[in-house]
Amino acid sequence: MNKKLLILTLGLAILAASCSKDNTKKDPVITNPTKLTDLVIPAGFTWQSARDVNFSISITDTRFQNKIHVVAIYLADPVTKPIAIAKGSATLTNPFIATLSIPSTVNEAYVVKTSPDGSSVTEKLSLTSTKVSAALSSVNKDNKLSFFMAGKSLMGTEVEPECGTKTSASNIKLNTSTDVYCFTSTVDLTINVEANNGGTLKINAPGKTITFGDNFNHTGIKVFISEGTTVRFNRDLNIKSGEIFSNSGKLLAGNLSSAGIFVNNGEATFSGSNFNLNSGSELTNRSTMAVQSQNPSINGLITNSGNMTFNNATFNSGSTLNNYCSFTVNNVLTVNTGALNNYKLVLVKGDTYVNSGGTINLIDGAMHQTLNMSNMNGVVYGRGPAVSLFKTTGTVGDNVVNNSGYFKGALQYCGTRDLEVNQNNKKHFSDGAIKGCGAYIIKDDCNTLGNGVPPVQIKPDTDGDGIIDEQDDYPNDKTKAFDNFSVNYHKGGSTIAFEDSWPVLGDYDLNDVVLTYKHLVVTNAKNVAVRIEGKWNLIASGASYKNGAAVQFPLPKNMATNFKSSDGVSREDGHDSLVVILFNNARDQQVLWNTMPNQSLSPVKTFTFSFDLTDGPSFPALGVSAFNPFLFNGTKDAIRGYETHLFGKHPTKLADKSLFGTNADNSLKGVYYSTKGRLPWGIEIPVATFRYPYEKIGILESYLKFSSWATSGGSLYADWYSNTATDFRDATKLFPSVAPAN
């Protein structure tokens, strides 16, 4: 673009012409479009040549108990020795979850799981969906969940919606099931809530105590307590069928009566005498929970992946316990059902009763330790290839020796009283169960007791972070473990091509500013992001504007520490998030445009930066593609507020929002940075060697399948940019590739 005034005049003329048309008519379908503005773009198309794929990789290899396995994801067969695009840790209780940007031309991925002894298995996954899951065992096999994962959801059932109405009032009334009220307070407060038609209440008052008063009337409500908030109940907490109560803060209540769903992600204490989980109810604990009732009534499903403590617990028909971490009973545990499933540690500080019809399932190296065992008329069943352990440290009663209960399967019984295989005409052991105390049960955060010695050799781990050296990208630094790469990182990265005329329609030669980039995200052994490194290249600047370029990260600005960069790269003030300025004026970086035929080239300019993350996000929350690159206009008659982002990306706090809805921009009625016809002002291509058109040549003239790709919503010709066949491109209209290889 040579003259801003000319562009603005043309843009206004186009806009005026469009206003004279009958707006009730549908956009015409152009058979052989010659202009991008003639294309009919389907709703929902985001102009991406790559898509985000969520991977959830579970571990069912029980040979090493809950030690860390390393999961690596490849976009080509690892036998050919490509570099993994993502790596992370996984255990029996915590899958590796990652959201990765995958080119639309790639339809399969390979997952390699490496065990603590260095052995590995590989599985090929078809990328037919944006959500892909697999469960890897000790051998290569089909993608099937093992018994260990049966019934265990990898995702929470509670879905927290976005805020609707914000309030700090003490009296809250939700009128409809679609109401979403977000309550906050700067003081301790007692609230009264009425929600007889459902709705959602989100309580976010960090550092404060919010008390539910006597007036809490509800049917079909969903309640979410945020991290750092304390909530008290003056009356019983009653969760009706169909209701959800999710706590991520600190919950203090007396009695509980639940027929719905209760989820604890924080700290919960129930101090009353009544604790009733009714039929059909679900209780999920992922953190710390204590139940002080002496006679709780359990008739629903309990799923525990944290630390859960009961004074007493009785499991009858209709009740189920799935314990994936630490479940403690201070006094008596009574089992009258076959649905007590222990995958980790059940600790009974008093007496364990397994009555007739009762079964304790110990699964793949689980441990049940009890002080006393007074009655055994049921079965303790060790399931899975790894041997589990049932251990008594106090008294084993006559009703264990003389009754009909027995131990079964992959199990050792370690007791203070000897039991024989057949004693007093009673069968005490069956199907491989034996007496013995040598079973190796790993000691970890869930099982703080453990037992025995490791049966296999674990490979060296120099820095002691749980990742063996040969899989640790930083074997001498326990704060770092894995490198994760943005798309096409090792072949130069991706290209971003901008039109700089926003909010006016451009000529769509997509060469006003051409950048390539690649990002490295370093994570630790717990899959938490600890460092980010970026490398950006200015390839072309085919405009006279003083265009600057920047990238916004979805991170609080104070989270980034130890910021280092090449000359001129800096952090920008005025934002809550981290915004990195690459350069302020492309014309200062490149004398020539790199868009004209038969013209000398300006050198590619490189901009680098790196920073560490303090209390960084988990890698699944950050990913490697959730960054927001943009241009800003520094021309004399313009201001910093002229920002140009990719299709659908949000502006920063410094953008001039009064420009939205002007000229060709349709951000107020559609998505950000789109026209009425759903055209973008920039696109990203997942290669660094993208050949953009020469100056004043539209992309439809040079890339012959681009229009079909766009009008099909990306379902056709996904390789429009990389296929070099003559029916895909007119190479005479494309500038030679000038991007550096790496």
N, C-alpha and C positions, 0 to 999 in steps of 0.2 A: 504494500500500500504506500503510495507516494505522497498523497495529500489527504489529510484528515477531512478538510472541508469538502473536498470532492466526494469522498466516501459518504460523509454525512448527508450531502445533498442528494446523492443517488439513493441512499437508504431511505430518506424521507419521501422521495419520489415513488419508490417501490411501495412504501407503506401507504402513501396516499392512494395509489392505484388500487391496492388491495382493499382499502376501505370503501371504494366505489362499487365493489362487487357484492353480489347477493351472498351474504354470509351463511345463508341456510343451505346453500348447495354443497354437495360433497366434493372433496378434492378430486380432480380428474385423474384417471389412470393413464399415464403416459407409456405408450408401448416401447418407444425407443428414446428415452430421455437424453437430452443433451445438457441439461442444467441440473445441478443437485436439488434446486428448489422445485423441480418437477416431480421428484420422487415422492411416492406415497409410503411413508414409514409406519409400520404397524406399531400400535400401542405396546408398551412394555419393552421395546428394543432399546438397549442401552449403549449401542455403538462400541461394544467391547469385542475384541478378538481373542480374549481369554476369559475364563470364568472362574470364580472362587469355588473350590471343592473342599468340603469338610470331611476329613478323615478321622475315624475313631477306631483305633487299633488296640484290641484287648489281648491279654496274655493268659493262656491256659496251661502253660508249662509249669508244673508244680514241683519240678526237681529241686529247685532252689528256694522253695517257699516264697517269701515276699521280697527277695532280693531284686535289684533293678536289672531289667533287660533293656537293651537299646533297640529302638525301632528307627529304621531309615527308609525313606521314600524316594524312589527313583522314577524317572520318566522313560527309562530304557532298561533293557535287561542288564542287571548288574554283572552278569558274566562278561559283558563287553567293557566293563570297568568305567562306567560313567561315574560322575560325582553325585551323591545324594543331594536332592534339593532341600530336604528337611531331615533332622534327626532329633530324637528326644527319648525320654525314659518312660518305661511302663512297668507296672507290677501287676500282681494278681488282682489287686483291688483298685488300681488306678490306670485306666487306659491312656495311651498317647493320643491326644486330640490336637489336630492342626487344621487350620484353614489356609489353603495354598492356592495361588493363582496358576491355573493350568491353561496353556493355549488351547483354543477350540479345536485345533487340528489333532490334538493328542487325545486318544480314546482309551488308553490303558496306563496303568502304573504298576510298579513292583514294590512290594513291601518286604524288607528283610529284618528279621528279629534275631539279635545276637544275644546269647545267654551269658551269664557270668563266667562260664568255663570257655568261652570263645566259640562254641558251636552255634550254627545259625540255620535258619529255615527261611525260605522265600515263598511268597505267594503273589501271583499276578492278579490284579483287580481290573475289572472293566469299569470305565468311568461313564456309566450310563445315567448317572444321577449326580446332583450336586452334593449328595450325602453318601459316603462310602464307609462301610465298616467291615472289619475282619477280626477273627479270633485265632491267634497263632499258638500252636502247641510246641512240643519238642521235635516234631517231625513234620515234613511237608505233607499237607493234606488239604482236602476240600475245605472251603470256608463255612465251617459249621460251629455253632456255639457248643461248648462242652457243658457237662453237668454242673460244673462250677458256676457258670454264668446263667444257668437256667433261672428264670424269674427275676433276674437282676437287671433293672433298667439302667442304661448308661446315661440317660437324660432324665432330668427331674420332671415330675408331672405338673409342677406348678409353673404357669406361664404368666409372667408379670407384665401387664400392659403399660403403655406410655401414660404419663400424667394427663389428666383432663383438667378438672377444676382444682385450683390450689386454695387451701384454707388454713387458717390458724385459729378458727373459732372453736369454742369448747362444746358447742352443740352442732352435730353433723348429721345431716339427713341426706341419704342417697335415695333418689326417686325411682330410678330404673336400673335394670340389670346391666346397662351399658355405661352407667356413670362410673367414672374413675376419679376419686377424690384423693389428693395428695395433701396430707396434713403435716405441718411443721410447726415448731414452737421454739422460742428462745428461752422459755421458762418451764419449770415443772408444772404440769397441768392435769386436771381431771376432765375427761371428756365423756359426753353422752352420745351414743350413736344409734340412729334408726335407719335400718336398711331392710325393710320388709319385702322389697321387690328385688333384692339382690344388689349387684354393684360391687365395686372394688374400692377398698380403703388402703392407702399406702401411708405408713407412719414413718416420718423421717425427722427425728429430733435428736441428733447426736449429742451425747453428754447430758441429756435431760431424761427425766422420768415421767412417762405419760401413764396415767391411771384410768382404766375403764371404770366409769361410775356404775351406779345401780341400773341406769337406763341404757341397756345394750340390747336392742330388739332387732332381730335379723332373721332373714330367710334367704338362702342362696348367696350369702356374702363371701367375698374373698378378701382376706386381710394379709398385708405384707408389712413386716417390721424390718426397718433398715438397720444396717450395721451401726453400732455405737449407740443405739437407742434402747432405753430400758422401758419395758411395759409391765405394769402391774394390773391385776384383776381384783377388784373388791368382792366380786361375786364369782360363782363358778364359771369356768370357761366351757361353754357348750357349743360344740361344732356339729351342725346338723348335716344330714345326708346331702351331698352335692356341694358342700361348702369347703373352702380351702383356707387354712390358717398357716402362714409361712413366716417363720421367725429367723432373722439373721442378726438380731441384736441380743438383748438379755430379757428373758421372759420369766416373770415371777407370778405364780398362780397357786391357788389352793387346790380345788378339785377340778377334774377333767371328766367331761362326758362327751364322747365323740362318736358320731356315725359318719363323719366325713373324712377329710384328709388333713393331717397335721404334719408339717415339715419343719424340722429344726436344723438350721444352718449355723446357729450361734450357741447360746447358753440358755437352757430351760430348766426350771425347777418347779415341781408340783409338790407342795407341802401338805396337802389336805389328806383326809382319811379315805376319800373316794377317788378312784382312778378307773374309769370305765371306757374300754375300747369296745364299742358295740359291733355287732355283725355287719360286715361290709365296710368297716372303717379301715383307714391306712395311716400308719404312723411311720414316718421316715426320719431317722436321726443321722445327721452327717457331722455332728460336732459333739457337744457335751450335754447330757441330759440326765436328770436325777428324779426318781419317783419315790416319794417317802411313804406312800400308803402301805399299810400292813397287809391289806387284803385286796389288791387290785384285781379288777375283773377284765380279763383279756380274751376277747372274742373276735378280734380282727387281725390284720396283718401288721407286723412290726418288721421294718427293714432298717438295720443298724450298720452304718459304715463309720461310726465315730465311737465315742465312749459313753455307754449307757449303764446306769445303775438303778436297780430296784432293791427295796428292802426285802420283799418276797415276790415271787412270780409263779403263777400257775397257768399252764397252757393246756386248755381243754380242746375238745373237738370243735373245729371252726376257727381256731386260732393258729397263727403261723408266726414263727420267728425265723428270719433270714439274717444271720449275724455275720458281717464281713469284717468286723474289727473287734472291739472289746465289749463284752456284755457281762456285767457283774451283778451277782445277787448276794446281798449282805447276810441273809438268813437262810430261807428254804426255797429251793427250786423244785417244783412238782411238775412232772411231764405225764399228761394223760392222752397225748395225741401223737401222731406220726409226723408232725410238721415242725419240729424244732431242728432247723438246719444251721449248723455251725461251721463256718468256713475259716474261722480264725481262733478266737479265745473266748470261752465261757468260764468265768471264775465264780465259784460258789464258796462263800466264806462260812457257810453253815452246812446244811444237809441237802443231798440230791435224792429225790424219789423218782424212780421210773416205774410207774404203775402199769397194770395190765392194759394193753392197747397203746402204750406210750413208746415212742422211738426217738432217740437222740441220734441224728445224722451228723457224723463228723466227716468233713469232706476235704480230701486232698491236703493232708498235713495239718488238720485242725487240732486243737487241744481243748480238752475239758478237764479242769482241775477243781476238785471239791474237797472240803475238809472231811466231811463224813458222807457215807452212803448207807442209808438205813434200809432201803427197800428196792428190790430189783425184780419186777415181774414183767418188764418190757424188754426192749432191745436197744443196745448201743451199737450202731452200725457205722463202720468205717468204709466210706465210698471213695472211689477214685484210685489212681495208681500210687499216689503218695500215702505212706502210712501215717495215720493219725494216732493220737495218744489220749487215753482216758486215765486220769491219775487221781488217787485218793491219798491224802496226807494224814488223815485222822483215823476214825473208826469205820470198819466195814462190818455191818450188822449181820446177824444170823439170817435175816430175811433176804439177804443177798445170796448166802451160801445155800439156803434150803429152798428158795423159791425158783420159779421157772424162767426168770430172766437170763439173758446171755449176751455175750459180745460176738460181733459178726464182722467179717470182711477185712479190709486193710486197716487193721487196728492192733495196737498194743494196750493191754491193761496193766497199769503199774499201781499196785496196791499195797497197803500195810497188812493185809491178810491174804494168805495164799489161796488161790483158787485152782482147782484141777479141771481138766477138760470134762471129765464126768465125775461128779462128786455128789454123794447122797442121791444117786440116780437122777441128777439134774445136769443138763447139757449147758456148760458155762461158756464154751467157745465154739464157733462155727465159721466155715467158709474162709479160713485163713487167719482169723483173729488169734492172737497168742498173748500169753502173759510175758511181760518184759518192760524194762524202763529205758531202753537204749534208743528209741525213736528220736531222730533229729527233728526238732521243731525250732525254727529260727526265732531269735529274739529281736523284736523290732518295736516300732511305736505303738502297734496294736497289741501285740503279745509281748508284754514286758517280762514274762517268765522264761519262755523258751525251754528247750530240753536237748540234751545230747550234744554231739559234735558234728560238724559238717561232713557229709558222706563223700563229697567230691571236691576236687581241687578247683579253687577259684583263682582266676588269673589276676596278676598284679594290678593294684589300684594305688598309684603313688601318692596322689593328693587326698585319698580317703573320702572322696565325694560319692562313692557307690558306683562309679562308672569305671569299668576296667580300662587300663591305659590304651589298649589297641583300638578302643571305640571312643575314647575321650579326645576331642580336638584340642584340649588344653590339659594334658595329663599332669602338669605340675602346678595347676591353679585351681583350687577347689571352688572358686567363685564362678568359674566358667566351665562349660562342658561341650556345647554343640554349636556348630555353624549352620545357619539356615539362610537360604538364598532366594532372592527375588527371581522372577521368571527369566530364563535364558542368561543367568548371571555369568557363567563361564564362557559365553560367546559374545559378551559385550553388553547384555541387558536388553532393555526395551527402548522403543522410540516413542516420543510424544511430539505430535505435529500440531501447531496452533495456527488459527486465524486470529489476528490481533485487532479486529475491527469492532468487537463487541461494544455496545449492544446493536451496532449496525451490521447488516448482513455483509459477509465478505465475498471474495471471488472464489474461494475454496480451491486455491492451489495448495493449501495446507503446507506452506513453507515460510510463513512470516517469522516464526521461531520454531526451530527443530532441535530437540534435545534427546539425548539418550541417557539412561540412568541404570544403576543397579544398586541394590541395598543388601547389606549383610546384617542379619539379626543374630546375636549371640545369646544363648540361653544357658542356664545352669542345670544342675542335675535334677532339679524339680520342675524343669520346663518353664522357668520364669525368665523373661527377657532382662538381660543385664547390660547390653551394649548394642548400639546401632552404628554402622558405618555406611556412608553414602558416597557414590562417585557419579557426577553428572558431567556431561559433555555438551557444549553448545556447538551444534553441527552447522546450522545455517541461520541467518537472520535476514530473511528476504523482505524487509520493510524498512521505511525511514523512521518509524517511531522509535522512541527511546524506551524500548520494552525491557522491563526487569523480569526476573524469574525467581520463584520461591517455591518451597514445599512445606506444607503443614502436616505435622504428625499428630495422631490422635492420643496425645500424651499431655498431661499438665506440664507447663513450662518449667516448674521448679523440680520436676522429676529428673530432668536432664542435667548431669553434672560432668565436669572434666571435658567441656566442649573444646574441640580442637578442629582447625580448618585450614584450608589453603587461603592465600591472600584474597581479601575482599569478601569472603563468605562470613556471614554473621547471623546472630539471632535478632529477631525483630521485636521491639517492645510493643506494648499495647494489646497483647493477646493473653488469654488464659492458657491456651495451648502453645506448644512449641512450634514456631514458624522460623524456618531457616531461609535467609536471603542468599541466593546464589550470586546474582549480580543485579545492578540497578539500571544498566543501560547496555543493551546488546551492541549498539553502535560503537561503544567504547571497547568492546571485546573483539569485534571483527570489523575490519575496514571494508572488506568486500562482503557481498551477500551470500555467496555460495549457492546461488539459485539461477545464475545466468549462463547460457551456453557460451563456450569459447572465452570464458573469463578466468583470470587467475584465481586461485583459491586463497581464502584466509585460513590460517591454521585453526584446527579444532581447539577450542579452549576447554580446559578441564577444571572442575570445581569439586573439592573433596571436603568431607567433614566427618567427625565421629564424636560420640558422646556416650557416657555411661548412664545407667538408669538406677536411681535409688528407689527401692520398693517398687520395682517395675511390674508391669502386668504379666499375667501368664501368656505364654506363646499363643494358645488358642484365642485369647482375647485380642491380641495384637495382630498376629499373622505377619505377612511380609508384603501385602499389597494394599493395605488400608491407609495409604498415604494420599495426600491431596496436593498435587503440583498445580501451579497457576502462574499466569503472567500478571504484571501490573504495569500501567502506562505512566511513563515519566516524561512524556512530551510536554513542552512548555505550556501549552494551553490545556493540559489535562492534569489530573490529580492522582494521588496514590489509590483513591477509591475505585478506579477503573480496573477491576480484576476480571480475568478471563480464566475460567476453570473448565475442566472436562465435563461432559454431559452428566448432569445429576449431582455433581459435587457441590458442597455447600460453600458459600463465601466465608471469608474470615471476618473478624470484628471490625477491620479497617475498610471493608468494602463499602462503597456508597450505594446503599440499598434503594435510594430514590431513583436509580437508573433501571431497576427491574421494571419490566413492563413497558419500557420505552423502545422506540424503533422496532427492531425485529425480535427483541427479547420477549419470551413468553413465560418467564420464571414464576410470575404471580399466579398463572393459571395452569401451568404444567410443572415440570421438574426444573430445577435450577439450570441455568445456562443452556436453554433449548429455545428454538423458535416455535412458532405456531405449528409449523410442519414437522416438528420434532427433530430438527437438524442441530448438530453440535457446533461449537467453536473450536473443538480440538478432539483428536482421537489418539488412542494409544495402540501401538502395534508391538507384539511380543518378540521383536527382533531388533538388533542394533544396526542392521545393514539395510534398513528400509530406504528405497529410492523414491524420494518425493518428486512431484512434478516440477518442471521448469517454471520460472516466473510467468504468471498470467495464463498458465495452462491448467484447466480444472482437472480434478481427480478422475472424473468420469471419462475424460478423453485419454487418459494415460493408463488407468486400471479398468479393464474392460468388463470385469465381473463385479466391480464394486457396487453397481446399482442393483444387481440381482442379490448380492449379499445383503445389502441394506433393506431392500423391499421384502425380502424373505424373513426379516428379523434375525439374520445370522444363520439360518438353517441351511442355506445354500452357499457353496463356494467359500468355505471358511478359510481356504488358503489363497484368497484373492490377492494378498500382498506378497506371497512367497513363491507362487507358481510362476515360472518363467516362460511358459508356453506362449506362443504368439497370439492365441485367442484369449489370453489372460491379461496381456499388457502390450502397450506400444512403447517399446524401449527407447524410441527416438524422442519421446516427450518426457523422459525421466532423467533427472540429474544423476550422474554417477555416484555410487556410494562413497562417502567420505568418512564414515564412522570408523573409529579405531576398533580393532578386533577385540580388545579387552578393556 
